[in-house]
Amino acid sequence: MIESAFATIRHRSSRAKGCVSRQTMLSMTCKMGMSDEKSWRRLRGFRQLTRVIEGVTFTDGIEIIEDSRAAA
């Protein structure tokens, strides 16, 4: 299951709605985002995203190069 990066902020800010001032809510969401950022995972292979968009196929992270010639 993939959870939104902002699920924690959305959940906590909806719980505290109406209990605090707007400025307090903004600072609270900023602090929660900064603390959640420490546990986020970086995307690996971002350099290959353009090749994926172009339609290049990968298997286990290795580009599959298909020969245009048919075997006789």
Backbone atoms as SQL, in Angstrom:
CREATE TABLE atoms (id INTEGER PRIMARY KEY, chain TEXT, resi INTEGER, resn TEXT, atom TEXT, x REAL, y REAL, z REAL);
INSERT INTO atoms VALUES
  (1, 'A', 1, 'MET', 'N', 0.841, -1.175, 0.000),
  (2, 'A', 1, 'MET', 'CA', 0.000, 0.000, 0.000),
  (3, 'A', 1, 'MET', 'C', 0.887, 1.238, 0.000),
  (4, 'A', 2, 'ILE', 'N', 0.620, 2.139, -0.896),
  (5, 'A', 2, 'ILE', 'CA', 1.388, 3.378, -0.984),
  (6, 'A', 2, 'ILE', 'C', 0.607, 4.475, -0.289),
  (7, 'A', 3, 'GLU', 'N', 1.240, 5.086, 0.673),
  (8, 'A', 3, 'GLU', 'CA', 0.588, 6.141, 1.439),
  (9, 'A', 3, 'GLU', 'C', 1.114, 7.490, 0.966),
  (10, 'A', 4, 'SER', 'N', 0.241, 8.452, 0.942),
  (11, 'A', 4, 'SER', 'CA', 0.630, 9.790, 0.521),
  (12, 'A', 4, 'SER', 'C', 1.686, 10.350, 1.464),
  (13, 'A', 5, 'ALA', 'N', 2.586, 11.116, 0.889),
  (14, 'A', 5, 'ALA', 'CA', 3.634, 11.741, 1.695),
  (15, 'A', 5, 'ALA', 'C', 3.049, 12.739, 2.683),
  (16, 'A', 6, 'PHE', 'N', 1.870, 13.244, 2.369),
  (17, 'A', 6, 'PHE', 'CA', 1.258, 14.247, 3.227),
  (18, 'A', 6, 'PHE', 'C', 0.100, 13.691, 4.049),
  (19, 'A', 7, 'ALA', 'N', -0.016, 12.364, 4.145),
  (20, 'A', 7, 'ALA', 'CA', -1.122, 11.755, 4.887),
  (21, 'A', 7, 'ALA', 'C', -1.086, 12.143, 6.358),
  (22, 'A', 8, 'THR', 'N', 0.094, 12.174, 6.943),
  (23, 'A', 8, 'THR', 'CA', 0.227, 12.540, 8.356),
  (24, 'A', 8, 'THR', 'C', -0.252, 13.962, 8.592),
  (25, 'A', 9, 'ILE', 'N', 0.151, 14.862, 7.729),
  (26, 'A', 9, 'ILE', 'CA', -0.249, 16.262, 7.877),
  (27, 'A', 9, 'ILE', 'C', -1.749, 16.406, 7.672),
  (28, 'A', 10, 'ARG', 'N', -2.290, 15.743, 6.658),
  (29, 'A', 10, 'ARG', 'CA', -3.722, 15.830, 6.381),
  (30, 'A', 10, 'ARG', 'C', -4.537, 15.280, 7.557),
  (31, 'A', 11, 'HIS', 'N', -4.102, 14.164, 8.096),
  (32, 'A', 11, 'HIS', 'CA', -4.822, 13.548, 9.210),
  (33, 'A', 11, 'HIS', 'C', -4.809, 14.444, 10.453),
  (34, 'A', 12, 'ARG', 'N', -3.629, 14.925, 10.812),
  (35, 'A', 12, 'ARG', 'CA', -3.515, 15.726, 12.030),
  (36, 'A', 12, 'ARG', 'C', -4.158, 17.092, 11.893),
  (37, 'A', 13, 'SER', 'N', -4.066, 17.704, 10.706),
  (38, 'A', 13, 'SER', 'CA', -4.640, 19.035, 10.551),
  (39, 'A', 13, 'SER', 'C', -6.166, 18.968, 10.528),
  (40, 'A', 14, 'SER', 'N', -6.741, 17.875, 10.014),
  (41, 'A', 14, 'SER', 'CA', -8.204, 17.759, 10.035),
  (42, 'A', 14, 'SER', 'C', -8.706, 17.502, 11.452),
  (43, 'A', 15, 'ARG', 'N', -7.915, 16.828, 12.268),
  (44, 'A', 15, 'ARG', 'CA', -8.291, 16.583, 13.661),
  (45, 'A', 15, 'ARG', 'C', -8.280, 17.875, 14.486),
  (46, 'A', 16, 'ALA', 'N', -7.340, 18.757, 14.193),
  (47, 'A', 16, 'ALA', 'CA', -7.179, 19.974, 14.984),
  (48, 'A', 16, 'ALA', 'C', -7.948, 21.151, 14.400),
  (49, 'A', 17, 'LYS', 'N', -8.728, 20.916, 13.363),
  (50, 'A', 17, 'LYS', 'CA', -9.456, 22.007, 12.701),
  (51, 'A', 17, 'LYS', 'C', -10.395, 22.710, 13.690),
  (52, 'A', 18, 'GLY', 'N', -10.290, 24.014, 13.767),
  (53, 'A', 18, 'GLY', 'CA', -11.147, 24.795, 14.649),
  (54, 'A', 18, 'GLY', 'C', -10.617, 24.931, 16.061),
  (55, 'A', 19, 'CYS', 'N', -9.583, 24.177, 16.410),
  (56, 'A', 19, 'CYS', 'CA', -9.049, 24.224, 17.772),
  (57, 'A', 19, 'CYS', 'C', -7.936, 25.248, 17.937),
  (58, 'A', 20, 'VAL', 'N', -7.323, 25.617, 16.832),
  (59, 'A', 20, 'VAL', 'CA', -6.176, 26.526, 16.891),
  (60, 'A', 20, 'VAL', 'C', -6.364, 27.642, 15.868),
  (61, 'A', 21, 'SER', 'N', -5.525, 28.657, 15.981),
  (62, 'A', 21, 'SER', 'CA', -5.592, 29.754, 15.023),
  (63, 'A', 21, 'SER', 'C', -4.952, 29.340, 13.700),
  (64, 'A', 22, 'ARG', 'N', -5.174, 30.136, 12.691),
  (65, 'A', 22, 'ARG', 'CA', -4.624, 29.838, 11.365),
  (66, 'A', 22, 'ARG', 'C', -3.103, 29.825, 11.389),
  (67, 'A', 23, 'GLN', 'N', -2.511, 30.787, 12.067),
  (68, 'A', 23, 'GLN', 'CA', -1.051, 30.871, 12.144),
  (69, 'A', 23, 'GLN', 'C', -0.476, 29.658, 12.875),
  (70, 'A', 24, 'THR', 'N', -1.125, 29.229, 13.937),
  (71, 'A', 24, 'THR', 'CA', -0.665, 28.057, 14.673),
  (72, 'A', 24, 'THR', 'C', -0.770, 26.804, 13.810),
  (73, 'A', 25, 'MET', 'N', -1.862, 26.696, 13.036),
  (74, 'A', 25, 'MET', 'CA', -2.040, 25.541, 12.164),
  (75, 'A', 25, 'MET', 'C', -0.973, 25.497, 11.075),
  (76, 'A', 26, 'LEU', 'N', -0.641, 26.665, 10.507),
  (77, 'A', 26, 'LEU', 'CA', 0.407, 26.715, 9.484),
  (78, 'A', 26, 'LEU', 'C', 1.761, 26.303, 10.041),
  (79, 'A', 27, 'SER', 'N', 2.093, 26.796, 11.214),
  (80, 'A', 27, 'SER', 'CA', 3.387, 26.431, 11.800),
  (81, 'A', 27, 'SER', 'C', 3.408, 24.961, 12.199),
  (82, 'A', 28, 'MET', 'N', 2.270, 24.432, 12.653),
  (83, 'A', 28, 'MET', 'CA', 2.196, 23.022, 13.030),
  (84, 'A', 28, 'MET', 'C', 2.377, 22.124, 11.806),
  (85, 'A', 29, 'THR', 'N', 1.719, 22.457, 10.683),
  (86, 'A', 29, 'THR', 'CA', 1.863, 21.643, 9.483),
  (87, 'A', 29, 'THR', 'C', 3.277, 21.733, 8.909),
  (88, 'A', 30, 'CYS', 'N', 3.900, 22.885, 9.030),
  (89, 'A', 30, 'CYS', 'CA', 5.275, 23.050, 8.573),
  (90, 'A', 30, 'CYS', 'C', 6.211, 22.168, 9.401),
  (91, 'A', 31, 'LYS', 'N', 6.049, 22.174, 10.699),
  (92, 'A', 31, 'LYS', 'CA', 6.885, 21.358, 11.581),
  (93, 'A', 31, 'LYS', 'C', 6.657, 19.867, 11.337),
  (94, 'A', 32, 'MET', 'N', 5.395, 19.471, 11.112),
  (95, 'A', 32, 'MET', 'CA', 5.115, 18.064, 10.833),
  (96, 'A', 32, 'MET', 'C', 5.751, 17.643, 9.518),
  (97, 'A', 33, 'GLY', 'N', 5.694, 18.505, 8.516),
  (98, 'A', 33, 'GLY', 'CA', 6.317, 18.201, 7.234),
  (99, 'A', 33, 'GLY', 'C', 7.821, 18.049, 7.355),
  (100, 'A', 34, 'MET', 'N', 8.435, 18.907, 8.146),
  (101, 'A', 34, 'MET', 'CA', 9.876, 18.825, 8.342),
  (102, 'A', 34, 'MET', 'C', 10.271, 17.559, 9.087),
  (103, 'A', 35, 'SER', 'N', 9.471, 17.130, 10.060),
  (104, 'A', 35, 'SER', 'CA', 9.797, 15.906, 10.789),
  (105, 'A', 35, 'SER', 'C', 9.507, 14.664, 9.946),
  (106, 'A', 36, 'ASP', 'N', 8.459, 14.702, 9.125),
  (107, 'A', 36, 'ASP', 'CA', 8.155, 13.565, 8.258),
  (108, 'A', 36, 'ASP', 'C', 9.179, 13.410, 7.143),
  (109, 'A', 37, 'GLU', 'N', 9.765, 14.518, 6.735),
  (110, 'A', 37, 'GLU', 'CA', 10.740, 14.505, 5.648),
  (111, 'A', 37, 'GLU', 'C', 11.930, 13.609, 5.968),
  (112, 'A', 38, 'LYS', 'N', 12.236, 13.447, 7.237),
  (113, 'A', 38, 'LYS', 'CA', 13.370, 12.627, 7.648),
  (114, 'A', 38, 'LYS', 'C', 13.162, 11.152, 7.317),
  (115, 'A', 39, 'SER', 'N', 11.921, 10.710, 7.249),
  (116, 'A', 39, 'SER', 'CA', 11.647, 9.294, 7.001),
  (117, 'A', 39, 'SER', 'C', 11.301, 9.001, 5.541),
  (118, 'A', 40, 'TRP', 'N', 11.265, 10.015, 4.682),
  (119, 'A', 40, 'TRP', 'CA', 10.938, 9.776, 3.279),
  (120, 'A', 40, 'TRP', 'C', 12.083, 9.073, 2.592),
  (121, 'A', 41, 'ARG', 'N', 11.752, 8.244, 1.628),
  (122, 'A', 41, 'ARG', 'CA', 12.764, 7.547, 0.850),
  (123, 'A', 41, 'ARG', 'C', 13.005, 8.300, -0.451),
  (124, 'A', 42, 'ARG', 'N', 14.249, 8.341, -0.865),
  (125, 'A', 42, 'ARG', 'CA', 14.587, 8.989, -2.129),
  (126, 'A', 42, 'ARG', 'C', 14.311, 8.035, -3.282),
  (127, 'A', 43, 'LEU', 'N', 13.896, 8.606, -4.400),
  (128, 'A', 43, 'LEU', 'CA', 13.686, 7.800, -5.587),
  (129, 'A', 43, 'LEU', 'C', 15.046, 7.476, -6.200),
  (130, 'A', 44, 'ARG', 'N', 15.267, 6.211, -6.433),
  (131, 'A', 44, 'ARG', 'CA', 16.500, 5.816, -7.098),
  (132, 'A', 44, 'ARG', 'C', 16.186, 5.610, -8.573),
  (133, 'A', 45, 'GLY', 'N', 17.153, 5.857, -9.416),
  (134, 'A', 45, 'GLY', 'CA', 16.964, 5.653, -10.839),
  (135, 'A', 45, 'GLY', 'C', 16.216, 6.777, -11.523),
  (136, 'A', 46, 'PHE', 'N', 16.211, 7.951, -10.937),
  (137, 'A', 46, 'PHE', 'CA', 15.473, 9.065, -11.535),
  (138, 'A', 46, 'PHE', 'C', 16.068, 9.495, -12.875),
  (139, 'A', 47, 'ARG', 'N', 17.323, 9.150, -13.100),
  (140, 'A', 47, 'ARG', 'CA', 17.936, 9.485, -14.397),
  (141, 'A', 47, 'ARG', 'C', 17.351, 8.640, -15.519),
  (142, 'A', 48, 'GLN', 'N', 16.764, 7.515, -15.169),
  (143, 'A', 48, 'GLN', 'CA', 16.204, 6.618, -16.170),
  (144, 'A', 48, 'GLN', 'C', 14.740, 6.924, -16.482),
  (145, 'A', 49, 'LEU', 'N', 14.148, 7.868, -15.790),
  (146, 'A', 49, 'LEU', 'CA', 12.732, 8.182, -16.009),
  (147, 'A', 49, 'LEU', 'C', 12.466, 8.662, -17.432),
  (148, 'A', 50, 'THR', 'N', 13.372, 9.431, -18.002),
  (149, 'A', 50, 'THR', 'CA', 13.153, 9.894, -19.373),
  (150, 'A', 50, 'THR', 'C', 13.149, 8.723, -20.345),
  (151, 'A', 51, 'ARG', 'N', 13.981, 7.731, -20.087),
  (152, 'A', 51, 'ARG', 'CA', 14.006, 6.555, -20.952),
  (153, 'A', 51, 'ARG', 'C', 12.735, 5.720, -20.796),
  (154, 'A', 52, 'VAL', 'N', 12.209, 5.669, -19.607),
  (155, 'A', 52, 'VAL', 'CA', 10.945, 4.951, -19.384),
  (156, 'A', 52, 'VAL', 'C', 9.822, 5.633, -20.142),
  (157, 'A', 53, 'ILE', 'N', 9.800, 6.956, -20.119),
  (158, 'A', 53, 'ILE', 'CA', 8.784, 7.716, -20.839),
  (159, 'A', 53, 'ILE', 'C', 8.911, 7.486, -22.341),
  (160, 'A', 54, 'GLU', 'N', 10.135, 7.331, -22.815),
  (161, 'A', 54, 'GLU', 'CA', 10.357, 7.070, -24.234),
  (162, 'A', 54, 'GLU', 'C', 9.930, 5.667, -24.643),
  (163, 'A', 55, 'GLY', 'N', 9.698, 4.786, -23.679),
  (164, 'A', 55, 'GLY', 'CA', 9.220, 3.441, -23.984),
  (165, 'A', 55, 'GLY', 'C', 10.274, 2.358, -23.913),
  (166, 'A', 56, 'VAL', 'N', 11.451, 2.664, -23.386),
  (167, 'A', 56, 'VAL', 'CA', 12.503, 1.662, -23.229),
  (168, 'A', 56, 'VAL', 'C', 12.081, 0.698, -22.124),
  (169, 'A', 57, 'THR', 'N', 12.270, -0.596, -22.349),
  (170, 'A', 57, 'THR', 'CA', 11.897, -1.580, -21.329),
  (171, 'A', 57, 'THR', 'C', 13.097, -1.937, -20.468),
  (172, 'A', 58, 'PHE', 'N', 12.846, -2.146, -19.189),
  (173, 'A', 58, 'PHE', 'CA', 13.862, -2.512, -18.213),
  (174, 'A', 58, 'PHE', 'C', 13.434, -3.790, -17.516),
  (175, 'A', 59, 'THR', 'N', 14.405, -4.639, -17.214),
  (176, 'A', 59, 'THR', 'CA', 14.161, -5.819, -16.398),
  (177, 'A', 59, 'THR', 'C', 15.179, -5.811, -15.270),
  (178, 'A', 60, 'ASP', 'N', 14.691, -5.769, -14.043),
  (179, 'A', 60, 'ASP', 'CA', 15.539, -5.694, -12.850),
  (180, 'A', 60, 'ASP', 'C', 16.515, -4.517, -12.917),
  (181, 'A', 61, 'GLY', 'N', 16.077, -3.405, -13.470),
  (182, 'A', 61, 'GLY', 'CA', 16.884, -2.202, -13.546),
  (183, 'A', 61, 'GLY', 'C', 17.880, -2.166, -14.682),
  (184, 'A', 62, 'ILE', 'N', 17.854, -3.183, -15.539),
  (185, 'A', 62, 'ILE', 'CA', 18.780, -3.241, -16.672),
  (186, 'A', 62, 'ILE', 'C', 17.992, -3.054, -17.957),
  (187, 'A', 63, 'GLU', 'N', 18.492, -2.171, -18.792),
  (188, 'A', 63, 'GLU', 'CA', 17.810, -1.875, -20.055),
  (189, 'A', 63, 'GLU', 'C', 17.860, -3.087, -20.978),
  (190, 'A', 64, 'ILE', 'N', 16.717, -3.430, -21.558),
  (191, 'A', 64, 'ILE', 'CA', 16.631, -4.531, -22.502),
  (192, 'A', 64, 'ILE', 'C', 16.805, -3.970, -23.907),
  (193, 'A', 65, 'ILE', 'N', 17.850, -4.415, -24.580),
  (194, 'A', 65, 'ILE', 'CA', 18.124, -3.966, -25.941),
  (195, 'A', 65, 'ILE', 'C', 17.724, -5.102, -26.875),
  (196, 'A', 66, 'GLU', 'N', 16.708, -4.833, -27.691),
  (197, 'A', 66, 'GLU', 'CA', 16.236, -5.850, -28.615),
  (198, 'A', 66, 'GLU', 'C', 16.901, -5.639, -29.965),
  (199, 'A', 67, 'ASP', 'N', 17.400, -6.710, -30.530),
  (200, 'A', 67, 'ASP', 'CA', 18.044, -6.651, -31.838),
  (201, 'A', 67, 'ASP', 'C', 16.962, -6.547, -32.895),
  (202, 'A', 68, 'SER', 'N', 17.116, -5.618, -33.825),
  (203, 'A', 68, 'SER', 'CA', 16.099, -5.405, -34.851),
  (204, 'A', 68, 'SER', 'C', 16.113, -6.506, -35.914),
  (205, 'A', 69, 'ARG', 'N', 17.224, -7.249, -35.988),
  (206, 'A', 69, 'ARG', 'CA', 17.297, -8.347, -36.951),
  (207, 'A', 69, 'ARG', 'C', 16.648, -9.592, -36.376),
  (208, 'A', 70, 'ALA', 'N', 15.922, -10.305, -37.209),
  (209, 'A', 70, 'ALA', 'CA', 15.303, -11.557, -36.779),
  (210, 'A', 70, 'ALA', 'C', 16.295, -12.692, -36.994),
  (211, 'A', 71, 'ALA', 'N', 16.341, -13.614, -36.058),
  (212, 'A', 71, 'ALA', 'CA', 17.257, -14.750, -36.184),
  (213, 'A', 71, 'ALA', 'C', 16.750, -15.689, -37.282),
  (214, 'A', 72, 'ALA', 'N', 17.672, -16.191, -38.104),
  (215, 'A', 72, 'ALA', 'CA', 17.271, -17.056, -39.213),
  (216, 'A', 72, 'ALA', 'C', 17.132, -18.488, -38.803);
